[in-house]
Amino acid sequence: MPLTNNVMIVRHKLLTNLIKLWKDNQLVERIDRLPIELSPRTSRVLGRCCVHKERAVWKYKSFPLMGFDMSDETDELTPLSEYARKALERKGQQQKDNILCVIDEACSSCVQTNYEITNLCKGCVARACATNCPKNAIEFNRAGKAVINHDLCISCGICHSNCPYHAIVYMPVPCEEACPVKAITKDERGVEHIDESKCIYCGKCINSCPFGAIFEISQVFDVLQRLREGEKMVAVVAPAILGQYNAPTEKVYGAIKAIGFEDVIEVAQGAMETIRNEGAELEEKIEEGQAFMTTSCCPSWVELANKHIPEMKPFISSTGSPMYYAARIAKEKHPDAQVVFIGPCVAKRKEARRDECVDFVMTFEEINSIFDGLGIEVATTDPFPIPFVSTRAAHGFAQAGRRRDGRRTALPGGQQPAAGRRHPGLQPEQEKRIPAPRLCQIGQSPGQVHRGHGLRRRMYHGSQHPQPARCR
């Protein structure tokens, strides 16, 4: 699996080491030594003040990988081994409210204000920067050069736009700049805070942080410990994982099954149900006079509509996502098993919390760490042929145009749905507010939304797979 920057490499290294300790039944006994082993006294530390700071960062980055965040620490003297013990003894599904967290020990090197005056300042007579500053934050040194008082500066940028010499530079905070909905801001301590009432879980902030301070709350050890204890679990896998490894399909799924899963079901099988039902729903909407319909299969898009573009909510499809249907296929086939969705995106964690048939979610990045931690070689593992062969449209479900092709095959006679007109209730300026659907760029793409039971059952009962009793 490609790791595109050192932040991903560090995250992979830490999780892999934790999994190796778990495999050897040494997680609780040896985890307290792990930060020291990763950063020994003589090591050269890059990006931190000292080796002790780096060890503290290793410690706190272990929190989300074990299903915790910084709010779980009530006593700084509590060792990592205590959290490891709690993680392995944790029963039931993870119930933390937040999906993402910021490690405050790692979030400490970005600028507090976004503007700085360089030595290009000429100390001009006009002093447009100071004249236009709403907070009187521009001062002047003995040489007459402008200086920003960062205790007063509010990063409005007025000085930047008024300097005739372009001597004032803008310095971004990468995670804030990457967030498409401005859900990340600094708290009173200068540490970034994610407002999940605004967050759409696109995941852009995670790898945009140069110090790797933003994490997902992982469920890796919840899954691994249940497998060790003999609980029956089924992996429901997004077929996009096949693009992460240079190996045959059967080898990739064989490696996943080797983790200990009872069965591996491809989400493309659920995508066929989505295509079928979404095509029928689109026909209904057109017949009812609705001008267009958008997908419901991307939870980032649905969160965006719900939280930031409410006028789009009536146009979102009520059809279940491929994960939704694949999970029900898994429950029907293995009614006594827990379902683990394996996919590329952060947002699926949000969707899963609203889907009673999905018990746990893991990302491709976590699966890659599990392979390395457990010593599973994809190229040499026993192959596992998927018994159900999905269509090409279902395999390429997320690719541009494949949804259209799938709907065309799902509609009677393979017809193309009629072209829509602009809905009278949606103004042109509102259409411009809708961002392009390229929300996830960290190797983790988006997913779907919860619907009312009535619609979900109506759409689902139209398929060949009845809803399992456990999920009703």
C-alpha positions, -999 to 999 in steps of 0.1 A, spaced: 0 0 0 15 34 -10 23 58 19 26 92 4 43 112 32 62 107 64 31 114 86 15 83 71 47 63 76 49 73 112 12 64 118 17 31 101 49 23 121 32 30 154 1 10 147 22 -19 133 43 -20 165 12 -20 187 -3 -49 167 30 -68 169 29 -65 207 -8 -76 207 1 -106 186 28 -117 211 4 -111 240 27 -84 252 7 -53 246 -1 -45 282 33 -57 295 56 -38 270 36 -8 257 51 16 282 86 9 268 74 15 232 80 53 231 115 48 244 122 21 219 109 42 190 129 73 202 160 61 222 181 87 240 207 89 213 182 93 184 181 125 163 147 141 167 133 161 138 106 186 143 105 184 182 125 202 208 139 171 224 137 133 226 114 136 257 89 156 237 90 130 209 83 102 234 53 121 248 40 124 212 44 87 206 25 80 239 -4 102 230 -6 91 194 -12 56 208 -44 68 224 -66 70 193 -51 39 179 -64 21 209 -98 38 208 -92 67 231 -86 104 228 -70 131 250 -102 136 270 -98 101 284 -66 111 303 -76 123 338 -42 117 354 -9 123 334 8 97 356 -15 69 343 7 47 322 0 35 286 -4 0 299 -35 10 318 -51 22 286 -40 -9 267 -57 -30 294 -89 -10 291 -88 -14 253 -85 -51 254 -112 -55 281 -136 -31 264 -169 -47 256 -196 -36 232 -192 -11 203 -171 20 208 -194 47 220 -172 78 219 -191 108 204 -163 120 183 -148 103 152 -117 125 149 -94 139 176 -64 162 178 -34 152 198 -25 184 216 11 173 224 17 170 186 -3 202 177 22 228 188 42 241 159 18 261 137 16 299 138 -8 315 162 -17 343 138 -16 340 100 3 371 90 38 383 95 57 413 82 90 405 64 121 426 59 107 439 27 88 465 47 101 499 36 87 519 66 67 540 42 50 572 51 15 560 40 14 533 67 -17 518 51 -13 486 71 -16 504 105 -42 529 93 -66 501 82 -60 476 110 -92 473 130 -74 462 162 -45 486 161 -22 456 160 5 472 138 33 488 157 66 503 145 102 497 157 130 522 160 138 519 123 103 527 114 95 492 101 61 477 109 57 449 133 25 429 141 15 426 178 3 390 178 -16 394 211 -39 418 193 -39 405 157 -71 386 147 -57 374 113 -83 394 93 -57 400 65 -65 437 59 -29 447 64 -18 420 39 -42 434 12 -32 471 19 6 468 19 19 484 -14 52 464 -12 36 430 -5 58 429 25 32 411 46 30 374 40 1 350 47 12 318 66 -15 291 65 -24 266 92 -25 235 70 -54 217 86 -75 249 87 -67 256 51 -75 220 40 -109 219 57 -136 227 31 -162 237 58 -140 256 83 -147 231 110 -112 234 126 -102 264 147 -77 270 176 -89 269 212 -77 292 239 -45 272 243 -36 275 206 -45 238 200 -67 230 170 -102 219 178 -126 200 154 -162 212 156 -181 180 147 -213 200 143 -197 214 112 -173 185 102 -183 165 72 -156 138 79 -139 142 45 -106 134 62 -86 161 44 -73 174 77 -57 142 88 -28 141 63 -27 178 58 -13 183 93 25 183 88 30 170 124 4 142 122 -16 155 151 -51 146 138 -63 110 141 -93 88 136 -106 70 167 -96 35 157 -115 2 163 -86 -21 153 -81 -36 188 -118 -40 193 -119 -62 162 -86 -81 169 -95 -89 205 -129 -102 195 -113 -124 169 -88 -137 195 -117 -145 218 -134 -166 192 -162 -142 182 -176 -148 147 -169 -118 125 -174 -112 88 -154 -87 67 -174 -66 43 -147 -51 20 -149 -23 -5 -134 -35 -38 -112 -4 -40 -87 -23 -18 -77 -42 -48 -60 -11 -61 -37 -10 -31 -19 -42 -37 -1 -56 -68 -17 -90 -62 -46 -111 -76 -80 -105 -62 -81 -139 -44 -48 -132 -27 -60 -98 -13 -92 -113 1 -73 -143 13 -50 -121 33 -80 -104 49 -96 -138 57 -62 -148 73 -67 -121 99 -93 -144 114 -126 -135 97 -153 -161 92 -161 -148 57 -152 -120 33 -180 -104 13 -173 -78 -14 -192 -45 -10 -197 -45 -48 -224 -71 -42 -242 -45 -22 -235 -19 -49 -256 -39 -73 -285 -35 -50 -278 2 -47 -277 6 -85 -309 -14 -90 -329 6 -63 -314 39 -71 -323 35 -108 -359 27 -98 -360 57 -74 -346 80 -101 -374 70 -124 -400 77 -97 -385 111 -89 -385 121 -126 -421 110 -130 -431 130 -99 -415 161 -116 -383 163 -95 -356 178 -117 -327 158 -104 -315 135 -77 -281 133 -60 -264 103 -45 -269 92 -9 -238 69 -10 -212 94 2 -216 103 39 -193 133 35 -217 147 8 -247 139 30 -231 156 60 -223 186 38 -259 189 27 -274 183 62 -250 208 79 -242 234 53 -265 232 22 -300 222 37 -317 232 5 -302 202 -11 -316 177 14 -348 170 -5 -329 160 -36 -307 133 -19 -316 97 -28 -332 76 -1 -315 44 -14 -291 26 8 -254 27 1 -234 -4 -11 -222 -8 25 -258 -7 37 -269 -35 15 -237 -56 18 -240 -55 56 -275 -69 53 -263 -96 29 -237 -105 55 -262 -106 84 -285 -128 63 -257 -152 55 -242 -151 90 -269 -140 114 -248 -147 145 -217 -128 133 -206 -92 137 -200 -72 106 -167 -53 100 -168 -29 71 -133 -23 55 -131 7 33 -110 37 23 -129 66 40 -132 83 74 -168 92 68 -179 55 68 -173 56 105 -201 81 108 -224 61 85 -218 30 105 -229 46 137 -264 51 121 -265 16 107 -275 -12 131 -261 -39 108 -225 -26 108 -207 -33 141 -171 -20 133 -153 0 107 -116 -3 96 -98 16 69 -74 3 43 -45 20 61 -54 1 93 -57 -32 73 -22 -26 59 -8 -22 94 -26 -54 105 -10 -73 77 25 -60 87 19 -65 124 6 -100 121 32 -110 94 6 -116 67 21 -115 32 -5 -107 6 16 -123 -22 20 -156 -5 -12 -160 15 -38 -187 6 -62 -174 -20 -99 -168 -11 -122 -167 -41 -153 -145 -36 -183 -168 -44 -204 -139 -57 -190 -122 -89 -202 -86 -92 -206 -66 -124 -180 -42 -137 -203 -13 -129 -206 -24 -93 -168 -27 -90 -162 8 -104 -191 22 -84 -172 53 -73 -156 62 -106 -170 91 -126 -198 78 -150 -201 43 -135 -232 53 -114 -248 66 -146 -239 34 -165 -252 13 -136 -285 32 -135 -288 28 -173 -286 -10 -170 -310 -9 -140 -337 11 -158 -362 -8 -180 -348 -14 -214 -315 1 -205 -328 36 -211 -311 67 -201 -330 89 -176 -345 121 -190 -324 152 -187 -335 174 -159 -341 211 -157 -331 235 -130 -355 231 -101 -375 263 -95 -367 262 -58 -329 261 -64 -314 294 -75 -282 296 -97 -262 311 -69 -272 281 -47 -259 258 -74 -225 275 -73 -223 268 -36 -222 230 -42 -186 219 -42 -172 193 -66 -175 158 -51 -138 155 -46 -140 156 -8 -114 130 2 -78 131 -8 -60 110 18 -66 76 3 -99 76 21 -129 85 1 -165 93 14 -198 72 20 -237 76 29 -265 86 52 -291 72 76 -327 72 64 -361 67 80 -369 31 85 -400 33 62 -381 44 32 -352 21 38 -374 -9 42 -395 0 11 -364 3 -10 -348 -27 5 -378 -50 3 -379 -43 -34 -346 -63 -37 -340 -100 -36 -324 -98 -1 -350 -93 27 -338 -73 57 -324 -96 84 -344 -97 116 -314 -87 137 -313 -53 118 -349 -44 121 
